[in-house]
Amino acid sequence: MPSLTDLAYENEYFDQAHFIKDFKEFTGLTPKEFYGDHLKMSLIFDGKK
């Protein structure tokens, strides 16, 4: 499972903070708030459940 930092760099963000800022603008929540303790970003990108 990729970390938020890995995802930020892979998607051409300068750092994790900018990725989180954009994520919150898009969803209204931080990634931690959105996913809770089950932060599994790879599920979104792989299309798996």
PDBQT receptor file of N, H, CA, C and O in Angstrom, charges set to zero:
ATOM      1  N   MET A   1       0.852  -1.181   0.000  1.00  0.00    +0.000 N 
ATOM      2  CA  MET A   1       0.000   0.000   0.000  1.00  0.00    +0.000 C 
ATOM      3  C   MET A   1       0.891   1.235   0.000  1.00  0.00    +0.000 C 
ATOM      4  O   MET A   1       1.765   1.366   0.857  1.00  0.00    +0.000 OA
ATOM      5  N   PRO A   2       0.681   2.142  -0.953  1.00  0.00    +0.000 N 
ATOM      6  CA  PRO A   2       1.507   3.347  -0.988  1.00  0.00    +0.000 C 
ATOM      7  C   PRO A   2       1.159   4.302   0.149  1.00  0.00    +0.000 C 
ATOM      8  O   PRO A   2       0.020   4.346   0.614  1.00  0.00    +0.000 OA
ATOM      9  N   SER A   3       2.144   5.052   0.582  1.00  0.00    +0.000 N 
ATOM     10  H   SER A   3       3.069   5.016   0.204  1.00  0.00    +0.000 HD
ATOM     11  CA  SER A   3       1.897   6.072   1.600  1.00  0.00    +0.000 C 
ATOM     12  C   SER A   3       1.363   7.327   0.920  1.00  0.00    +0.000 C 
ATOM     13  O   SER A   3       1.427   7.449  -0.303  1.00  0.00    +0.000 OA
ATOM     14  N   LEU A   4       0.837   8.258   1.710  1.00  0.00    +0.000 N 
ATOM     15  H   LEU A   4       0.786   8.159   2.704  1.00  0.00    +0.000 HD
ATOM     16  CA  LEU A   4       0.381   9.518   1.133  1.00  0.00    +0.000 C 
ATOM     17  C   LEU A   4       1.534  10.270   0.482  1.00  0.00    +0.000 C 
ATOM     18  O   LEU A   4       1.354  10.922  -0.547  1.00  0.00    +0.000 OA
ATOM     19  N   THR A   5       2.701  10.181   1.075  1.00  0.00    +0.000 N 
ATOM     20  H   THR A   5       2.847   9.652   1.911  1.00  0.00    +0.000 HD
ATOM     21  CA  THR A   5       3.869  10.845   0.489  1.00  0.00    +0.000 C 
ATOM     22  C   THR A   5       4.207  10.242  -0.859  1.00  0.00    +0.000 C 
ATOM     23  O   THR A   5       4.470  10.973  -1.814  1.00  0.00    +0.000 OA
ATOM     24  N   ASP A   6       4.204   8.919  -0.954  1.00  0.00    +0.000 N 
ATOM     25  H   ASP A   6       3.990   8.325  -0.179  1.00  0.00    +0.000 HD
ATOM     26  CA  ASP A   6       4.467   8.249  -2.235  1.00  0.00    +0.000 C 
ATOM     27  C   ASP A   6       3.447   8.676  -3.286  1.00  0.00    +0.000 C 
ATOM     28  O   ASP A   6       3.815   8.972  -4.423  1.00  0.00    +0.000 OA
ATOM     29  N   LEU A   7       2.176   8.707  -2.915  1.00  0.00    +0.000 N 
ATOM     30  H   LEU A   7       1.878   8.466  -1.991  1.00  0.00    +0.000 HD
ATOM     31  CA  LEU A   7       1.135   9.119  -3.858  1.00  0.00    +0.000 C 
ATOM     32  C   LEU A   7       1.321  10.559  -4.299  1.00  0.00    +0.000 C 
ATOM     33  O   LEU A   7       1.118  10.890  -5.467  1.00  0.00    +0.000 OA
ATOM     34  N   ALA A   8       1.707  11.415  -3.362  1.00  0.00    +0.000 N 
ATOM     35  H   ALA A   8       1.872  11.147  -2.413  1.00  0.00    +0.000 HD
ATOM     36  CA  ALA A   8       1.936  12.826  -3.699  1.00  0.00    +0.000 C 
ATOM     37  C   ALA A   8       3.026  12.951  -4.752  1.00  0.00    +0.000 C 
ATOM     38  O   ALA A   8       2.841  13.638  -5.757  1.00  0.00    +0.000 OA
ATOM     39  N   TYR A   9       4.151  12.298  -4.534  1.00  0.00    +0.000 N 
ATOM     40  H   TYR A   9       4.301  11.740  -3.717  1.00  0.00    +0.000 HD
ATOM     41  CA  TYR A   9       5.259  12.377  -5.485  1.00  0.00    +0.000 C 
ATOM     42  C   TYR A   9       4.915  11.728  -6.816  1.00  0.00    +0.000 C 
ATOM     43  O   TYR A   9       5.272  12.259  -7.867  1.00  0.00    +0.000 OA
ATOM     44  N   GLU A  10       4.239  10.605  -6.795  1.00  0.00    +0.000 N 
ATOM     45  H   GLU A  10       3.949  10.173  -5.941  1.00  0.00    +0.000 HD
ATOM     46  CA  GLU A  10       3.863   9.912  -8.028  1.00  0.00    +0.000 C 
ATOM     47  C   GLU A  10       2.913  10.739  -8.880  1.00  0.00    +0.000 C 
ATOM     48  O   GLU A  10       2.866  10.582 -10.100  1.00  0.00    +0.000 OA
ATOM     49  N   ASN A  11       2.154  11.625  -8.232  1.00  0.00    +0.000 N 
ATOM     50  H   ASN A  11       2.192  11.752  -7.241  1.00  0.00    +0.000 HD
ATOM     51  CA  ASN A  11       1.184  12.446  -8.955  1.00  0.00    +0.000 C 
ATOM     52  C   ASN A  11       1.652  13.890  -9.101  1.00  0.00    +0.000 C 
ATOM     53  O   ASN A  11       0.850  14.812  -9.245  1.00  0.00    +0.000 OA
ATOM     54  N   GLU A  12       2.977  14.060  -9.059  1.00  0.00    +0.000 N 
ATOM     55  H   GLU A  12       3.629  13.310  -8.942  1.00  0.00    +0.000 HD
ATOM     56  CA  GLU A  12       3.649  15.321  -9.344  1.00  0.00    +0.000 C 
ATOM     57  C   GLU A  12       3.338  16.441  -8.357  1.00  0.00    +0.000 C 
ATOM     58  O   GLU A  12       3.377  17.617  -8.717  1.00  0.00    +0.000 OA
ATOM     59  N   TYR A  13       3.033  16.079  -7.123  1.00  0.00    +0.000 N 
ATOM     60  H   TYR A  13       3.001  15.124  -6.831  1.00  0.00    +0.000 HD
ATOM     61  CA  TYR A  13       2.902  17.083  -6.073  1.00  0.00    +0.000 C 
ATOM     62  C   TYR A  13       4.283  17.358  -5.499  1.00  0.00    +0.000 C 
ATOM     63  O   TYR A  13       5.132  16.469  -5.438  1.00  0.00    +0.000 OA
ATOM     64  N   PHE A  14       4.499  18.598  -5.081  1.00  0.00    +0.000 N 
ATOM     65  H   PHE A  14       3.809  19.320  -5.130  1.00  0.00    +0.000 HD
ATOM     66  CA  PHE A  14       5.775  18.988  -4.500  1.00  0.00    +0.000 C 
ATOM     67  C   PHE A  14       5.999  18.289  -3.163  1.00  0.00    +0.000 C 
ATOM     68  O   PHE A  14       7.126  17.929  -2.819  1.00  0.00    +0.000 OA
ATOM     69  N   ASP A  15       4.914  18.100  -2.413  1.00  0.00    +0.000 N 
ATOM     70  H   ASP A  15       3.999  18.392  -2.692  1.00  0.00    +0.000 HD
ATOM     71  CA  ASP A  15       5.008  17.428  -1.123  1.00  0.00    +0.000 C 
ATOM     72  C   ASP A  15       3.630  16.922  -0.697  1.00  0.00    +0.000 C 
ATOM     73  O   ASP A  15       2.619  17.191  -1.345  1.00  0.00    +0.000 OA
ATOM     74  N   GLN A  16       3.623  16.186   0.406  1.00  0.00    +0.000 N 
ATOM     75  H   GLN A  16       4.444  15.967   0.932  1.00  0.00    +0.000 HD
ATOM     76  CA  GLN A  16       2.385  15.588   0.912  1.00  0.00    +0.000 C 
ATOM     77  C   GLN A  16       1.371  16.650   1.318  1.00  0.00    +0.000 C 
ATOM     78  O   GLN A  16       0.168  16.455   1.142  1.00  0.00    +0.000 OA
ATOM     79  N   ALA A  17       1.840  17.765   1.856  1.00  0.00    +0.000 N 
ATOM     80  H   ALA A  17       2.817  17.923   1.999  1.00  0.00    +0.000 HD
ATOM     81  CA  ALA A  17       0.930  18.814   2.319  1.00  0.00    +0.000 C 
ATOM     82  C   ALA A  17       0.074  19.368   1.173  1.00  0.00    +0.000 C 
ATOM     83  O   ALA A  17      -1.118  19.614   1.358  1.00  0.00    +0.000 OA
ATOM     84  N   HIS A  18       0.665  19.563   0.004  1.00  0.00    +0.000 N 
ATOM     85  H   HIS A  18       1.633  19.363  -0.146  1.00  0.00    +0.000 HD
ATOM     86  CA  HIS A  18      -0.098  20.062  -1.131  1.00  0.00    +0.000 C 
ATOM     87  C   HIS A  18      -1.118  19.025  -1.606  1.00  0.00    +0.000 C 
ATOM     88  O   HIS A  18      -2.235  19.373  -1.990  1.00  0.00    +0.000 OA
ATOM     89  N   PHE A  19      -0.728  17.759  -1.577  1.00  0.00    +0.000 N 
ATOM     90  H   PHE A  19       0.179  17.476  -1.265  1.00  0.00    +0.000 HD
ATOM     91  CA  PHE A  19      -1.659  16.684  -1.935  1.00  0.00    +0.000 C 
ATOM     92  C   PHE A  19      -2.861  16.682  -0.980  1.00  0.00    +0.000 C 
ATOM     93  O   PHE A  19      -4.008  16.597  -1.419  1.00  0.00    +0.000 OA
ATOM     94  N   ILE A  20      -2.589  16.776   0.317  1.00  0.00    +0.000 N 
ATOM     95  H   ILE A  20      -1.657  16.845   0.673  1.00  0.00    +0.000 HD
ATOM     96  CA  ILE A  20      -3.672  16.770   1.313  1.00  0.00    +0.000 C 
ATOM     97  C   ILE A  20      -4.575  17.980   1.127  1.00  0.00    +0.000 C 
ATOM     98  O   ILE A  20      -5.796  17.867   1.240  1.00  0.00    +0.000 OA
ATOM     99  N   LYS A  21      -3.982  19.141   0.842  1.00  0.00    +0.000 N 
ATOM    100  H   LYS A  21      -2.991  19.233   0.750  1.00  0.00    +0.000 HD
ATOM    101  CA  LYS A  21      -4.772  20.352   0.617  1.00  0.00    +0.000 C 
ATOM    102  C   LYS A  21      -5.735  20.156  -0.550  1.00  0.00    +0.000 C 
ATOM    103  O   LYS A  21      -6.921  20.462  -0.432  1.00  0.00    +0.000 OA
ATOM    104  N   ASP A  22      -5.238  19.651  -1.668  1.00  0.00    +0.000 N 
ATOM    105  H   ASP A  22      -4.274  19.402  -1.764  1.00  0.00    +0.000 HD
ATOM    106  CA  ASP A  22      -6.110  19.417  -2.821  1.00  0.00    +0.000 C 
ATOM    107  C   ASP A  22      -7.148  18.336  -2.543  1.00  0.00    +0.000 C 
ATOM    108  O   ASP A  22      -8.298  18.459  -2.964  1.00  0.00    +0.000 OA
ATOM    109  N   PHE A  23      -6.755  17.285  -1.842  1.00  0.00    +0.000 N 
ATOM    110  H   PHE A  23      -5.821  17.185  -1.499  1.00  0.00    +0.000 HD
ATOM    111  CA  PHE A  23      -7.686  16.225  -1.475  1.00  0.00    +0.000 C 
ATOM    112  C   PHE A  23      -8.838  16.821  -0.664  1.00  0.00    +0.000 C 
ATOM    113  O   PHE A  23     -10.003  16.509  -0.910  1.00  0.00    +0.000 OA
ATOM    114  N   LYS A  24      -8.506  17.682   0.308  1.00  0.00    +0.000 N 
ATOM    115  H   LYS A  24      -7.559  17.935   0.508  1.00  0.00    +0.000 HD
ATOM    116  CA  LYS A  24      -9.537  18.288   1.154  1.00  0.00    +0.000 C 
ATOM    117  C   LYS A  24     -10.427  19.232   0.355  1.00  0.00    +0.000 C 
ATOM    118  O   LYS A  24     -11.631  19.299   0.603  1.00  0.00    +0.000 OA
ATOM    119  N   GLU A  25      -9.854  19.962  -0.600  1.00  0.00    +0.000 N 
ATOM    120  H   GLU A  25      -8.876  19.908  -0.801  1.00  0.00    +0.000 HD
ATOM    121  CA  GLU A  25     -10.680  20.841  -1.437  1.00  0.00    +0.000 C 
ATOM    122  C   GLU A  25     -11.662  20.026  -2.272  1.00  0.00    +0.000 C 
ATOM    123  O   GLU A  25     -12.794  20.455  -2.495  1.00  0.00    +0.000 OA
ATOM    124  N   PHE A  26     -11.236  18.865  -2.730  1.00  0.00    +0.000 N 
ATOM    125  H   PHE A  26     -10.316  18.517  -2.549  1.00  0.00    +0.000 HD
ATOM    126  CA  PHE A  26     -12.073  18.020  -3.581  1.00  0.00    +0.000 C 
ATOM    127  C   PHE A  26     -13.143  17.281  -2.781  1.00  0.00    +0.000 C 
ATOM    128  O   PHE A  26     -14.293  17.203  -3.214  1.00  0.00    +0.000 OA
ATOM    129  N   THR A  27     -12.775  16.734  -1.611  1.00  0.00    +0.000 N 
ATOM    130  H   THR A  27     -11.841  16.797  -1.259  1.00  0.00    +0.000 HD
ATOM    131  CA  THR A  27     -13.703  15.896  -0.848  1.00  0.00    +0.000 C 
ATOM    132  C   THR A  27     -14.331  16.592   0.354  1.00  0.00    +0.000 C 
ATOM    133  O   THR A  27     -15.361  16.149   0.862  1.00  0.00    +0.000 OA
ATOM    134  N   GLY A  28     -13.707  17.688   0.813  1.00  0.00    +0.000 N 
ATOM    135  H   GLY A  28     -12.870  18.047   0.400  1.00  0.00    +0.000 HD
ATOM    136  CA  GLY A  28     -14.178  18.361   2.019  1.00  0.00    +0.000 C 
ATOM    137  C   GLY A  28     -13.586  17.764   3.288  1.00  0.00    +0.000 C 
ATOM    138  O   GLY A  28     -13.878  18.229   4.390  1.00  0.00    +0.000 OA
ATOM    139  N   LEU A  29     -12.756  16.739   3.137  1.00  0.00    +0.000 N 
ATOM    140  H   LEU A  29     -12.519  16.361   2.242  1.00  0.00    +0.000 HD
ATOM    141  CA  LEU A  29     -12.138  16.059   4.273  1.00  0.00    +0.000 C 
ATOM    142  C   LEU A  29     -10.667  15.800   3.985  1.00  0.00    +0.000 C 
ATOM    143  O   LEU A  29     -10.251  15.752   2.827  1.00  0.00    +0.000 OA
ATOM    144  N   THR A  30      -9.886  15.634   5.041  1.00  0.00    +0.000 N 
ATOM    145  H   THR A  30     -10.224  15.673   5.981  1.00  0.00    +0.000 HD
ATOM    146  CA  THR A  30      -8.517  15.190   4.848  1.00  0.00    +0.000 C 
ATOM    147  C   THR A  30      -8.545  13.699   4.522  1.00  0.00    +0.000 C 
ATOM    148  O   THR A  30      -9.549  13.037   4.784  1.00  0.00    +0.000 OA
ATOM    149  N   PRO A  31      -7.459  13.154   3.955  1.00  0.00    +0.000 N 
ATOM    150  CA  PRO A  31      -7.444  11.715   3.710  1.00  0.00    +0.000 C 
ATOM    151  C   PRO A  31      -7.703  10.905   4.982  1.00  0.00    +0.000 C 
ATOM    152  O   PRO A  31      -8.412   9.900   4.935  1.00  0.00    +0.000 OA
ATOM    153  N   LYS A  32      -7.145  11.325   6.108  1.00  0.00    +0.000 N 
ATOM    154  H   LYS A  32      -6.569  12.142   6.146  1.00  0.00    +0.000 HD
ATOM    155  CA  LYS A  32      -7.360  10.615   7.377  1.00  0.00    +0.000 C 
ATOM    156  C   LYS A  32      -8.834  10.659   7.773  1.00  0.00    +0.000 C 
ATOM    157  O   LYS A  32      -9.386   9.651   8.216  1.00  0.00    +0.000 OA
ATOM    158  N   GLU A  33      -9.477  11.822   7.618  1.00  0.00    +0.000 N 
ATOM    159  H   GLU A  33      -9.029  12.640   7.259  1.00  0.00    +0.000 HD
ATOM    160  CA  GLU A  33     -10.902  11.928   7.937  1.00  0.00    +0.000 C 
ATOM    161  C   GLU A  33     -11.736  11.093   6.964  1.00  0.00    +0.000 C 
ATOM    162  O   GLU A  33     -12.715  10.463   7.367  1.00  0.00    +0.000 OA
ATOM    163  N   PHE A  34     -11.357  11.086   5.705  1.00  0.00    +0.000 N 
ATOM    164  H   PHE A  34     -10.563  11.597   5.378  1.00  0.00    +0.000 HD
ATOM    165  CA  PHE A  34     -12.094  10.367   4.666  1.00  0.00    +0.000 C 
ATOM    166  C   PHE A  34     -12.021   8.858   4.863  1.00  0.00    +0.000 C 
ATOM    167  O   PHE A  34     -13.028   8.161   4.739  1.00  0.00    +0.000 OA
ATOM    168  N   TYR A  35     -10.828   8.354   5.169  1.00  0.00    +0.000 N 
ATOM    169  H   TYR A  35     -10.009   8.920   5.269  1.00  0.00    +0.000 HD
ATOM    170  CA  TYR A  35     -10.622   6.914   5.280  1.00  0.00    +0.000 C 
ATOM    171  C   TYR A  35     -10.565   6.389   6.701  1.00  0.00    +0.000 C 
ATOM    172  O   TYR A  35     -10.591   5.175   6.906  1.00  0.00    +0.000 OA
ATOM    173  N   GLY A  36     -10.487   7.273   7.693  1.00  0.00    +0.000 N 
ATOM    174  H   GLY A  36     -10.466   8.259   7.527  1.00  0.00    +0.000 HD
ATOM    175  CA  GLY A  36     -10.384   6.833   9.079  1.00  0.00    +0.000 C 
ATOM    176  C   GLY A  36      -9.113   6.036   9.308  1.00  0.00    +0.000 C 
ATOM    177  O   GLY A  36      -8.061   6.375   8.766  1.00  0.00    +0.000 OA
ATOM    178  N   ASP A  37      -9.198   5.008  10.085  1.00  0.00    +0.000 N 
ATOM    179  H   ASP A  37     -10.053   4.732  10.525  1.00  0.00    +0.000 HD
ATOM    180  CA  ASP A  37      -8.038   4.177  10.390  1.00  0.00    +0.000 C 
ATOM    181  C   ASP A  37      -7.740   3.173   9.286  1.00  0.00    +0.000 C 
ATOM    182  O   ASP A  37      -6.770   2.420   9.378  1.00  0.00    +0.000 OA
ATOM    183  N   HIS A  38      -8.552   3.155   8.261  1.00  0.00    +0.000 N 
ATOM    184  H   HIS A  38      -9.340   3.766   8.187  1.00  0.00    +0.000 HD
ATOM    185  CA  HIS A  38      -8.384   2.187   7.173  1.00  0.00    +0.000 C 
ATOM    186  C   HIS A  38      -7.939   2.904   5.909  1.00  0.00    +0.000 C 
ATOM    187  O   HIS A  38      -8.553   2.760   4.851  1.00  0.00    +0.000 OA
ATOM    188  N   LEU A  39      -6.881   3.669   6.026  1.00  0.00    +0.000 N 
ATOM    189  H   LEU A  39      -6.382   3.786   6.884  1.00  0.00    +0.000 HD
ATOM    190  CA  LEU A  39      -6.377   4.460   4.916  1.00  0.00    +0.000 C 
ATOM    191  C   LEU A  39      -5.713   3.539   3.896  1.00  0.00    +0.000 C 
ATOM    192  O   LEU A  39      -4.533   3.204   4.004  1.00  0.00    +0.000 OA
ATOM    193  N   LYS A  40      -6.501   3.144   2.910  1.00  0.00    +0.000 N 
ATOM    194  H   LYS A  40      -7.459   3.416   2.822  1.00  0.00    +0.000 HD
ATOM    195  CA  LYS A  40      -6.007   2.233   1.874  1.00  0.00    +0.000 C 
ATOM    196  C   LYS A  40      -6.216   2.891   0.518  1.00  0.00    +0.000 C 
ATOM    197  O   LYS A  40      -7.138   2.551  -0.224  1.00  0.00    +0.000 OA
ATOM    198  N   MET A  41      -5.346   3.832   0.216  1.00  0.00    +0.000 N 
ATOM    199  H   MET A  41      -4.597   4.108   0.819  1.00  0.00    +0.000 HD
ATOM    200  CA  MET A  41      -5.471   4.595  -1.017  1.00  0.00    +0.000 C 
ATOM    201  C   MET A  41      -5.414   3.699  -2.252  1.00  0.00    +0.000 C 
ATOM    202  O   MET A  41      -6.009   4.029  -3.277  1.00  0.00    +0.000 OA
ATOM    203  N   SER A  42      -4.713   2.580  -2.170  1.00  0.00    +0.000 N 
ATOM    204  H   SER A  42      -4.229   2.312  -1.337  1.00  0.00    +0.000 HD
ATOM    205  CA  SER A  42      -4.574   1.731  -3.344  1.00  0.00    +0.000 C 
ATOM    206  C   SER A  42      -5.922   1.188  -3.810  1.00  0.00    +0.000 C 
ATOM    207  O   SER A  42      -6.059   0.830  -4.980  1.00  0.00    +0.000 OA
ATOM    208  N   LEU A  43      -6.908   1.118  -2.942  1.00  0.00    +0.000 N 
ATOM    209  H   LEU A  43      -6.797   1.410  -1.991  1.00  0.00    +0.000 HD
ATOM    210  CA  LEU A  43      -8.218   0.625  -3.341  1.00  0.00    +0.000 C 
ATOM    211  C   LEU A  43      -8.875   1.540  -4.359  1.00  0.00    +0.000 C 
ATOM    212  O   LEU A  43      -9.582   1.067  -5.248  1.00  0.00    +0.000 OA
ATOM    213  N   ILE A  44      -8.654   2.833  -4.243  1.00  0.00    +0.000 N 
ATOM    214  H   ILE A  44      -8.079   3.217  -3.521  1.00  0.00    +0.000 HD
ATOM    215  CA  ILE A  44      -9.228   3.780  -5.189  1.00  0.00    +0.000 C 
ATOM    216  C   ILE A  44      -8.582   3.600  -6.555  1.00  0.00    +0.000 C 
ATOM    217  O   ILE A  44      -9.269   3.538  -7.575  1.00  0.00    +0.000 OA
ATOM    218  N   PHE A  45      -7.278   3.518  -6.565  1.00  0.00    +0.000 N 
ATOM    219  H   PHE A  45      -6.720   3.568  -5.737  1.00  0.00    +0.000 HD
ATOM    220  CA  PHE A  45      -6.541   3.493  -7.818  1.00  0.00    +0.000 C 
ATOM    221  C   PHE A  45      -6.578   2.129  -8.498  1.00  0.00    +0.000 C 
ATOM    222  O   PHE A  45      -6.445   2.059  -9.719  1.00  0.00    +0.000 OA
ATOM    223  N   ASP A  46      -6.752   1.058  -7.756  1.00  0.00    +0.000 N 
ATOM    224  H   ASP A  46      -6.861   1.115  -6.764  1.00  0.00    +0.000 HD
ATOM    225  CA  ASP A  46      -6.820  -0.275  -8.333  1.00  0.00    +0.000 C 
ATOM    226  C   ASP A  46      -8.237  -0.686  -8.693  1.00  0.00    +0.000 C 
ATOM    227  O   ASP A  46      -8.432  -1.633  -9.455  1.00  0.00    +0.000 OA
ATOM    228  N   GLY A  47      -9.240   0.021  -8.149  1.00  0.00    +0.000 N 
ATOM    229  H   GLY A  47      -9.082   0.790  -7.530  1.00  0.00    +0.000 HD
ATOM    230  CA  GLY A  47     -10.620  -0.306  -8.406  1.00  0.00    +0.000 C 
ATOM    231  C   GLY A  47     -11.086  -1.546  -7.649  1.00  0.00    +0.000 C 
ATOM    232  O   GLY A  47     -12.127  -2.119  -7.972  1.00  0.00    +0.000 OA
ATOM    233  N   LYS A  48     -10.323  -1.957  -6.653  1.00  0.00    +0.000 N 
ATOM    234  H   LYS A  48      -9.477  -1.492  -6.391  1.00  0.00    +0.000 HD
ATOM    235  CA  LYS A  48     -10.685  -3.130  -5.848  1.00  0.00    +0.000 C 
ATOM    236  C   LYS A  48     -11.442  -2.704  -4.606  1.00  0.00    +0.000 C 
ATOM    237  O   LYS A  48     -11.384  -1.544  -4.197  1.00  0.00    +0.000 OA
ATOM    238  N   LYS A  49     -12.149  -3.647  -4.009  1.00  0.00    +0.000 N 
ATOM    239  H   LYS A  49     -12.195  -4.589  -4.341  1.00  0.00    +0.000 HD
ATOM    240  CA  LYS A  49     -12.889  -3.365  -2.768  1.00  0.00    +0.000 C 
ATOM    241  C   LYS A  49     -12.346  -4.216  -1.654  1.00  0.00    +0.000 C 
ATOM    242  O   LYS A  49     -12.829  -4.135  -0.524  1.00  0.00    +0.000 OA
TER     243      LYS A  49
